[in-house]
Amino acid sequence: MHLSFYPLLKQKRSAFFNALLILAMFLGFCSSSYSASVKANDAKPPIKVKVVVVSMFEIGNDEGDAPGEFQLWKARQKLTTQYPLPHGFHDIYANPDTGVIGMVTGMGTARASAAIMALGLDPRFDLSQAYWLVAGIAGVDPADNTIGSAIWTDYVVDGDLAHQIDAREIPSQWSTGYFPLFTHAPFENANAVDVNNSPNGEVYALNLPLAKWAYSLTKDTKLLNNEAMDALRAKYTNSANARALPNISMGAHLSASTFWHGEKLNTWANDWVAYWTQGKGNFVTSGMEDSATLQSLSYLDNAGLVNKDRLLILRTASNFTMQPPSLSAAENLKLESSGDGYAAMGAAIEAAYNVGSQVTDYIVTHWETVKDTPPSAE
């Protein structure tokens, strides 16, 4: 390049860099304004939550199609205000007028634990006095109750934390190859179990007076039934409770991410719950997520963000946990994936709302009474 061009180039460079400087200052101003706007929004007081409704799954959309566990709550509780939750499985929906919010955790312990923790740490919500209502479907032990029924939980027992030896290799005198962690045989050291302080979250005792209050409030609720459910329960000729009409009861819940089924595992479930509750709990319902929900709530309670003693768990029976006398476990499990197996699904989903909403509505209506002191059957 000819040297005579350098002064002109220098001038152009200077003008260019000045323009860049002005642009940078402008962008900096915009960024500062945006940050101030964000901070102003963050400065808004958190929403005072009265009830958190916890669902585990939705079949399709949140509205307008076959409902899963969340859809009825969203529509009937008018949960129309959406709060994005990118750090959780599903956005939060709220009714600001009532203080009720609804969430979907996703299926399984991993998603449930993460979703509850995501909500609990979210600064947009004040959950310090909130009641938590887990309302979802479950399997039911035919010895204790029937499909379409609603069961309030007193104990939650984790079914995943364990040792396992394949059934083909266990000692002949053992009843199962699936036994408690840090033991050397099925149900060793039963006397050492502490229901209120298990070392790894194997068992949780819920607020029993609160659970009994919820049962007392809802025990006379009329539940849905249909002919397909009657036909299904009639197969259980060895259990009067299985053949009964849907009803409200209480019992312990076994939480495990494996969807197990059959008479042998049903016997194990009863023994497992009896072991971890020292015989105080009776296995009635099976599901996936509740031990994870309780673990997260326990941590959040330690931080003063929630009160874990305000948790209620309502599980409604959509299927039996074992086969009737006329079928094998494999045959019955296959049938549960067909039309007949879904006979009680709709009724169980309706029961979760029809029973659970009575508790939600009571808390909202009587908030001035229950915000400081939980209702109690005592």
Backbone torsions as a table, in degrees:
resi	resn	phi	psi	omega
1	MET	NA	139.9	179.2
2	HIS	-68.3	141.5	-176.1
3	LEU	-62.5	-23.8	-178.0
4	SER	-66.8	-17.6	-179.3
5	PHE	-82.7	-15.0	-174.6
6	TYR	-61.4	-44.1	179.1
7	PRO	-59.3	-41.8	179.5
8	LEU	-64.7	-43.5	179.3
9	LEU	-62.3	-40.1	180.0
10	LYS	-62.5	-40.9	178.3
11	GLN	-63.2	-42.5	-178.5
12	LYS	-65.8	-40.7	178.0
13	ARG	-61.1	-42.5	-179.1
14	SER	-62.0	-45.1	178.8
15	ALA	-62.6	-39.9	-179.2
16	PHE	-63.8	-46.2	-178.7
17	PHE	-68.1	-32.9	175.1
18	ASN	-63.8	-40.3	178.5
19	ALA	-63.9	-41.5	177.6
20	LEU	-61.6	-40.5	-179.5
21	LEU	-62.9	-43.8	178.9
22	ILE	-63.1	-42.3	178.7
23	LEU	-63.0	-42.6	179.8
24	ALA	-62.1	-41.9	178.5
25	MET	-63.3	-40.2	179.6
26	PHE	-64.4	-45.8	179.5
27	LEU	-63.8	-37.7	177.7
28	GLY	-62.7	-40.7	177.3
29	PHE	-62.7	-44.1	179.5
30	CYS	-61.8	-42.8	-179.7
31	SER	-62.9	-41.5	179.2
32	SER	-64.0	-40.6	178.7
33	SER	-64.1	-41.0	179.2
34	TYR	-64.8	-44.3	179.5
35	SER	-61.4	-39.8	178.8
36	ALA	-64.7	-38.0	178.6
37	SER	-64.8	-43.6	178.8
38	VAL	-61.8	-44.0	-179.9
39	LYS	-63.7	-35.7	178.0
40	ALA	-63.9	-41.0	178.0
41	ASN	-66.6	-40.9	179.7
42	ASP	-64.6	-25.9	-177.6
43	ALA	-74.8	-12.0	177.0
44	LYS	-59.7	140.2	179.6
45	PRO	-64.1	144.9	179.7
46	PRO	-65.6	156.1	179.6
47	ILE	-72.0	127.1	177.4
48	LYS	-77.5	111.2	-176.1
49	VAL	-95.3	132.0	177.9
50	LYS	-96.9	-40.7	-179.8
51	VAL	-140.1	132.3	169.6
52	VAL	-105.5	117.1	174.9
53	VAL	-92.7	120.4	-175.9
54	VAL	-106.2	112.9	171.4
55	SER	-105.5	157.5	-177.8
56	MET	-104.5	-29.2	-178.4
57	PHE	-152.3	157.3	169.7
58	GLU	-129.7	137.0	-172.9
59	ILE	-67.3	-48.7	-178.9
60	GLY	-134.4	-109.5	177.2
61	ASN	-81.7	168.2	179.1
62	ASP	-76.4	-11.9	178.3
63	GLU	-158.0	154.9	171.3
64	GLY	88.0	1.8	177.0
65	ASP	-139.2	-165.3	-179.8
66	ALA	-61.1	125.8	-174.0
67	PRO	-76.3	142.0	164.5
68	GLY	-97.5	-147.9	-174.4
69	GLU	-75.9	-22.9	-171.8
70	PHE	-94.9	-31.6	-166.4
71	GLN	-58.8	-43.3	-178.8
72	LEU	-64.6	-38.3	178.4
73	TRP	-64.4	-44.2	-178.7
74	LYS	-60.8	-43.8	-176.8
75	ALA	-75.3	-48.6	-170.0
76	ARG	-82.2	-25.5	175.3
77	GLN	-94.2	4.6	177.7
78	LYS	54.8	50.5	177.6
79	LEU	-85.6	78.8	-170.0
80	THR	-104.1	-14.4	179.7
81	THR	-89.5	119.6	-174.2
82	GLN	-96.3	134.0	174.3
83	TYR	-120.7	109.2	-179.1
84	PRO	-56.7	139.0	178.4
85	LEU	-132.6	71.3	-178.0
86	PRO	-65.0	-20.3	178.9
87	HIS	-91.9	15.1	175.8
88	GLY	-136.5	-177.4	-175.0
89	PHE	-74.8	-33.7	-168.0
90	HIS	-151.2	143.5	178.9
91	ASP	-60.9	155.5	176.5
92	ILE	-89.4	140.8	175.2
93	TYR	-122.9	140.7	-172.5
94	ALA	-137.0	156.6	166.2
95	ASN	-113.2	98.6	-175.9
96	PRO	-60.3	-25.4	-178.4
97	ASP	-72.2	-32.5	-177.7
98	THR	-102.0	-19.8	-176.5
99	GLY	81.1	18.2	177.8
100	VAL	-99.0	132.8	173.6
101	ILE	-124.7	154.1	179.8
102	GLY	-127.0	143.5	179.1
103	MET	-137.1	159.4	173.2
104	VAL	-122.6	119.5	-174.8
105	THR	-80.7	-26.0	-165.5
106	GLY	90.3	156.3	-174.7
107	MET	-81.1	145.6	174.8
108	GLY	96.0	160.6	-175.5
109	THR	-67.5	-36.4	-176.9
110	ALA	-64.0	-49.8	-178.8
111	ARG	-67.4	-40.0	-179.0
112	ALA	-62.3	-46.3	-179.7
113	SER	-61.0	-44.4	-178.9
114	ALA	-66.0	-41.1	-177.4
115	ALA	-67.7	-43.3	178.9
116	ILE	-63.7	-41.7	179.0
117	MET	-66.0	-38.7	179.4
118	ALA	-61.4	-44.0	177.9
119	LEU	-68.1	-44.1	-176.1
120	GLY	-61.5	-29.5	-179.2
121	LEU	-95.0	0.3	-176.1
122	ASP	-77.6	118.7	-175.8
123	PRO	-69.6	-8.4	179.6
124	ARG	-74.7	-13.5	-173.7
125	PHE	-124.1	132.5	171.8
126	ASP	-96.5	106.7	-174.9
127	LEU	-107.0	12.6	-171.2
128	SER	-63.7	-29.4	179.3
129	GLN	-116.6	9.0	-174.9
130	ALA	-70.3	144.4	167.6
131	TYR	-92.1	143.4	179.9
132	TRP	-113.6	125.9	178.0
133	LEU	-120.3	106.4	171.2
134	VAL	-82.0	122.0	-177.3
135	ALA	-132.0	103.4	-176.9
136	GLY	-154.5	170.8	-177.9
137	ILE	-83.6	166.7	-176.5
138	ALA	-160.8	168.8	166.4
139	GLY	-83.4	156.5	-179.0
140	VAL	-132.2	139.8	176.2
141	ASP	-72.0	118.5	-177.6
142	PRO	-62.8	-16.6	176.7
143	ALA	-70.7	-21.0	-172.4
144	ASP	-113.0	-31.9	-175.8
145	ASN	-162.0	-170.9	-172.0
146	THR	-134.3	168.4	179.1
147	ILE	-64.3	144.7	-177.0
148	GLY	90.1	-10.9	-178.6
149	SER	-79.7	162.9	177.8
150	ALA	-120.8	128.6	-173.8
151	ILE	-123.8	120.6	173.5
152	TRP	-81.6	135.1	-172.3
153	THR	-90.2	137.2	172.9
154	ASP	-106.4	-35.9	176.7
155	TYR	-131.0	143.9	170.8
156	VAL	-115.9	125.8	-179.8
157	VAL	-117.7	131.5	178.6
158	ASP	-79.8	132.8	-179.2
159	GLY	-107.4	7.7	-177.2
160	ASP	-99.6	-31.3	-176.6
161	LEU	-79.5	105.4	-172.2
162	ALA	-166.6	166.8	162.5
163	HIS	-95.4	151.0	175.1
164	GLN	-143.2	132.9	170.1
165	ILE	-118.6	134.2	-179.2
166	ASP	-53.1	139.8	-176.1
167	ALA	-57.7	-24.5	-179.2
168	ARG	-78.8	-6.8	-176.8
169	GLU	-121.8	2.6	-176.9
170	ILE	-78.0	153.3	175.7
171	PRO	-58.0	147.7	-174.1
172	SER	-62.3	-27.0	-177.9
173	GLN	-85.6	-6.2	179.8
174	TRP	-80.1	144.4	176.2
175	SER	-85.2	-19.5	-177.8
176	THR	-158.2	155.8	174.2
177	GLY	-98.8	8.2	-177.4
178	TYR	-113.8	108.9	-170.3
179	PHE	-140.7	162.7	-170.2
180	PRO	-57.9	144.2	178.0
181	LEU	-57.4	137.4	177.8
182	PHE	70.8	17.2	167.4
183	THR	-111.5	174.5	-176.5
184	HIS	-119.3	3.3	179.2
185	ALA	-163.1	162.0	-178.0
186	PRO	-54.4	123.0	168.4
187	PHE	63.0	34.1	171.4
188	GLU	-69.4	157.8	171.7
189	ASN	57.4	35.4	-178.0
190	ALA	-59.8	-33.5	-178.1
191	ASN	-69.3	-18.2	-178.3
192	ALA	-87.0	-6.8	-178.4
193	VAL	-68.1	132.6	175.4
194	ASP	-114.2	109.2	-175.2
195	VAL	-60.7	-32.5	-175.9
196	ASN	-95.4	2.2	-179.0
197	ASN	-155.9	66.5	177.8
198	SER	-78.5	142.6	-171.1
199	PRO	-66.9	-29.8	-174.7
200	ASN	-127.4	21.2	179.9
201	GLY	77.0	33.3	-178.9
202	GLU	-75.5	-24.6	-177.9
203	VAL	-148.9	143.4	177.2
204	TYR	-132.3	130.1	173.5
205	ALA	-96.2	122.3	178.8
206	LEU	-79.3	170.9	176.8
207	ASN	-69.2	96.9	-172.0
208	LEU	-64.4	-42.8	176.9
209	PRO	-59.0	-37.0	177.4
210	LEU	-68.1	-43.1	178.5
211	ALA	-63.2	-40.6	178.6
212	LYS	-66.6	-34.3	175.3
213	TRP	-62.5	-45.4	179.6
214	ALA	-62.0	-40.5	177.3
215	TYR	-62.6	-45.6	-179.3
216	SER	-62.0	-38.7	-179.6
217	LEU	-65.8	-33.7	-169.0
218	THR	-113.2	-1.6	-167.6
219	LYS	-62.4	-21.6	-178.6
220	ASP	-99.2	10.7	-179.8
221	THR	-63.3	131.7	175.9
222	LYS	-81.4	125.7	-175.9
223	LEU	-106.7	155.8	-177.7
224	LEU	-71.8	149.2	175.0
225	ASN	-147.9	158.8	176.6
226	ASN	-150.4	171.6	-175.8
227	GLU	-64.9	-36.2	179.4
228	ALA	-64.2	-37.4	176.6
229	MET	-67.3	-40.2	177.8
230	ASP	-60.3	-42.6	-178.9
231	ALA	-65.4	-38.4	-179.4
232	LEU	-68.8	-46.5	-177.5
233	ARG	-71.7	-23.7	179.6
234	ALA	-65.0	-20.5	178.7
235	LYS	-68.9	-20.3	-175.7
236	TYR	-88.8	69.9	-174.1
237	THR	-68.1	-15.2	-177.9
238	ASN	-97.3	9.3	-178.3
239	SER	-143.1	112.8	177.2
240	ALA	-65.9	-34.9	179.6
241	ASN	-66.4	-36.8	178.6
242	ALA	-66.8	-31.4	-177.4
243	ARG	-88.2	-3.4	-179.0
244	ALA	-74.7	168.5	176.1
245	LEU	-77.5	157.6	179.5
246	PRO	-56.3	141.7	-176.4
247	ASN	-152.2	175.4	178.7
248	ILE	-103.2	134.2	178.1
249	SER	-148.7	-173.0	176.3
250	MET	-129.2	155.5	178.2
251	GLY	176.7	175.5	-178.9
252	ALA	-88.1	152.3	-176.9
253	HIS	-118.3	131.4	175.9
254	LEU	-100.4	121.1	-174.4
255	SER	-109.3	116.1	-179.7
256	ALA	-152.6	140.4	-177.1
257	SER	-73.3	-17.0	175.9
258	THR	-83.0	126.5	176.5
259	PHE	-82.4	93.0	-177.7
260	TRP	-92.4	162.0	-179.2
261	HIS	-160.8	145.6	172.5
262	GLY	124.6	161.5	-175.5
263	GLU	-61.9	-43.0	-177.6
264	LYS	-63.4	-45.8	179.5
265	LEU	-72.0	-28.3	175.9
266	ASN	-65.4	-39.1	174.9
267	THR	-63.9	-44.4	176.1
268	TRP	-57.7	-43.2	-178.1
269	ALA	-60.7	-42.2	178.0
270	ASN	-63.9	-43.0	179.7
271	ASP	-67.5	-39.0	-178.0
272	TRP	-64.7	-45.8	179.5
273	VAL	-66.7	-41.4	178.5
274	ALA	-61.4	-39.9	179.4
275	TYR	-62.0	-52.0	-172.7
276	TRP	-76.3	-16.0	177.1
277	THR	-107.0	6.6	-175.8
278	GLN	52.9	40.7	176.0
279	GLY	80.1	0.3	-179.0
280	LYS	-80.4	-25.2	-178.2
281	GLY	-107.5	147.0	177.0
282	ASN	-117.9	121.9	179.3
283	PHE	-61.5	122.9	177.5
284	VAL	-126.1	-42.6	-175.8
285	THR	-125.1	152.5	177.6
286	SER	-126.4	140.2	177.3
287	GLY	-156.5	-164.2	-173.7
288	MET	-113.9	-37.5	-158.0
289	GLU	-103.6	-15.3	-162.3
290	ASP	-69.6	-31.1	176.2
291	SER	-65.8	-34.9	177.9
292	ALA	-68.2	-42.4	177.2
293	THR	-58.8	-44.0	-179.6
294	LEU	-68.3	-35.8	178.2
295	GLN	-63.6	-45.9	179.1
296	SER	-64.9	-42.6	179.1
297	LEU	-63.8	-32.9	177.5
298	SER	-64.6	-43.8	177.4
299	TYR	-64.7	-43.7	179.9
300	LEU	-65.5	-34.1	175.9
301	ASP	-64.7	-40.8	177.4
302	ASN	-58.9	-31.8	-179.1
303	ALA	-87.6	-0.1	179.7
304	GLY	75.5	17.0	-177.4
305	LEU	-91.0	-26.5	178.1
306	VAL	-139.2	170.5	172.9
307	ASN	-117.3	103.8	-175.0
308	LYS	-65.6	-19.0	178.8
309	ASP	-76.0	0.5	176.7
310	ARG	-103.3	21.2	178.7
311	LEU	-92.4	132.0	171.2
312	LEU	-122.5	138.1	177.5
313	ILE	-121.4	122.8	178.3
314	LEU	-119.1	116.1	177.6
315	ARG	-114.9	130.8	-178.2
316	THR	-112.8	138.1	-167.1
317	ALA	-82.2	115.2	177.2
318	SER	-102.6	-14.5	-178.5
319	ASN	-160.2	162.6	174.5
320	PHE	-87.7	151.9	-178.3
321	THR	-85.8	-5.0	178.2
322	MET	-149.1	167.9	-174.7
323	GLN	-80.9	158.6	171.3
324	PRO	-77.7	169.1	-176.8
325	PRO	-58.2	-26.3	-174.3
326	SER	-83.4	-5.0	-174.3
327	LEU	-132.3	157.3	171.5
328	SER	-83.8	166.5	178.5
329	ALA	-61.3	-42.1	-179.2
330	ALA	-65.5	-41.9	179.0
331	GLU	-63.0	-43.0	-177.1
332	ASN	-70.0	-37.9	178.1
333	LEU	-63.0	-38.4	177.4
334	LYS	-65.1	-41.8	178.8
335	LEU	-63.6	-30.6	179.7
336	GLU	-65.8	-16.5	178.1
337	SER	-94.8	4.3	179.7
338	SER	-105.4	-174.5	-179.3
339	GLY	-58.8	-43.5	179.7
340	ASP	-63.3	-35.2	-178.8
341	GLY	-66.9	-22.8	179.2
342	TYR	-93.0	12.7	-175.6
343	ALA	-56.5	-36.5	-175.1
344	ALA	-101.2	-1.6	-175.7
345	MET	-58.9	-52.5	-178.9
346	GLY	-61.8	-41.0	179.9
347	ALA	-65.3	-38.7	179.6
348	ALA	-67.6	-39.6	178.5
349	ILE	-65.8	-41.8	176.1
350	GLU	-63.3	-40.1	-179.4
351	ALA	-63.0	-39.8	-179.8
352	ALA	-59.6	-39.1	178.1
353	TYR	-77.8	-48.0	-174.2
354	ASN	-62.7	-35.1	177.7
355	VAL	-83.6	-49.2	-175.9
356	GLY	-65.1	-34.6	-177.2
357	SER	-67.5	-23.2	175.7
358	GLN	-63.7	-39.5	177.0
359	VAL	-67.8	-47.0	179.2
360	THR	-58.4	-47.8	-178.3
361	ASP	-64.4	-37.8	179.1
362	TYR	-63.5	-45.6	-178.5
363	ILE	-62.0	-43.7	179.6
364	VAL	-64.6	-45.2	-177.3
365	THR	-67.6	-35.9	-176.1
366	HIS	-108.2	32.7	-172.8
367	TRP	-57.7	-41.6	-178.2
368	GLU	-62.1	-25.2	178.9
369	THR	-85.9	-39.3	-170.9
370	VAL	-100.0	-5.9	-176.1
371	LYS	-66.6	-30.1	-179.8
372	ASP	-101.9	-30.8	-177.7
373	THR	-130.7	116.1	-179.6
374	PRO	-62.5	145.0	174.2
375	PRO	-62.8	152.5	-174.8
376	SER	-145.8	142.3	176.2
377	ALA	-68.3	-18.1	-179.3
378	GLU	-86.3	NA	NA
